[in-house]
Amino acid sequence: METKKYQIQKNPFVVPTADGKLIEEHHGIVATNNPEISIAHMIAPPGWSEPFQTPEFDEYTYVISGKKQFIIEKDTITLEAGQSIKIEKHTRVQYSNPFDEPCEYIAICKPAFDFEKVHREE
């Protein structure tokens, strides 16, 4: 019997959130039992923000629509639709959408996103 060398994801894991943000993990620890990489489709509502964190993984973000704000160490950066960024692991960062429209984006973490390795501040 031949093993398929591909996997189509038709049923991403929807991460439960309390802040109105949509997180659909297509590949990663929870969705596909893959600790090497995670790929998630996200929509952050206007006014959304997370605490600062210093993750043990590289994170890539590609903005599909809207804008997303990043505070990276001491720099504040805004990405717009069509732009992307890589933030290296062990970098203190805060993600937010202080704007008046939703921000849709793709986030890729390598190795995969892991709550035990994100190190969010209280």
C-alpha positions in Angstrom: 0.0 0.0 0.0 1.4 3.4 -1.0 1.5 6.2 1.5 0.4 9.7 0.3 3.1 12.3 0.3 0.7 15.2 0.9 -2.0 16.2 3.4 -4.9 18.5 2.5 -6.2 20.3 5.5 -10.0 20.8 5.2 -10.8 21.0 8.9 -8.5 23.4 10.8 -8.5 23.4 14.6 -10.4 26.6 15.8 -8.6 27.8 18.9 -11.1 28.9 21.6 -10.5 32.6 22.5 -12.1 35.1 24.8 -11.0 38.2 23.0 -13.0 37.9 19.7 -10.0 36.8 17.7 -10.4 34.0 15.2 -7.5 31.5 15.2 -7.7 28.6 12.7 -4.6 26.3 13.1 -4.2 24.5 9.8 -1.0 22.7 10.6 0.8 22.5 14.0 0.8 20.7 17.3 -2.9 20.5 17.8 -4.3 20.4 14.3 -1.9 17.9 12.7 0.4 16.7 15.6 3.4 18.5 13.9 5.8 20.2 16.3 8.1 21.4 13.5 5.9 24.2 12.1 2.5 25.8 12.6 0.4 27.7 10.1 -2.6 29.6 11.2 -5.2 31.8 9.6 -6.3 34.6 12.0 -8.6 37.6 12.1 -7.9 40.1 14.9 -10.9 42.4 15.6 -10.5 46.2 16.0 -9.0 47.1 19.4 -7.5 43.6 20.0 -4.1 43.1 21.7 -2.1 40.4 23.5 0.4 40.8 26.3 4.1 41.0 25.6 5.7 37.7 25.0 9.2 36.3 24.3 8.6 33.1 22.3 11.0 30.2 21.7 10.1 30.1 18.0 10.5 32.3 15.0 7.2 33.8 13.9 6.4 35.0 10.4 3.3 37.1 9.7 1.7 37.9 6.3 -1.1 40.5 6.4 -4.0 39.8 4.0 -6.2 42.8 4.9 -6.3 45.5 7.4 -3.3 46.5 9.5 -1.4 44.9 12.5 0.8 46.6 15.0 4.0 45.1 16.4 6.0 46.4 19.3 9.4 44.6 18.9 11.8 45.4 21.7 11.7 49.2 21.5 10.4 49.6 17.9 6.7 50.1 17.0 5.9 48.8 13.5 2.7 48.7 11.5 2.2 46.2 8.7 -0.4 46.7 6.0 -2.0 44.3 3.5 0.6 42.6 1.3 3.4 43.0 3.8 5.2 40.4 5.9 7.6 40.2 8.7 9.9 37.6 10.4 10.4 38.0 14.2 13.3 35.9 15.6 12.8 33.7 18.6 13.8 35.1 22.0 12.6 38.5 20.9 10.2 40.5 23.2 7.1 41.4 21.1 3.6 42.5 21.5 0.9 42.0 18.8 -2.1 44.2 18.5 -4.8 45.7 16.2 -5.4 49.2 17.6 -7.1 50.2 14.3 -10.8 50.5 13.4 -11.0 47.5 11.0 -10.3 43.8 11.4 -6.9 42.5 10.5 -6.7 39.2 8.6 -3.4 37.5 8.4 -1.4 34.2 8.3 1.0 33.4 11.1 3.7 30.7 10.7 5.8 29.6 13.7 8.9 27.5 13.4 9.1 25.3 15.4 5.3 25.2 15.9 3.4 27.5 18.3 3.3 26.1 21.8 1.7 27.8 24.8 4.5 26.3 26.9 7.1 28.2 24.8 5.4 31.5 24.1 6.2 33.0 27.5 3.5 35.6 27.7 3.8 38.3 30.4 1.1 38.8 33.0 
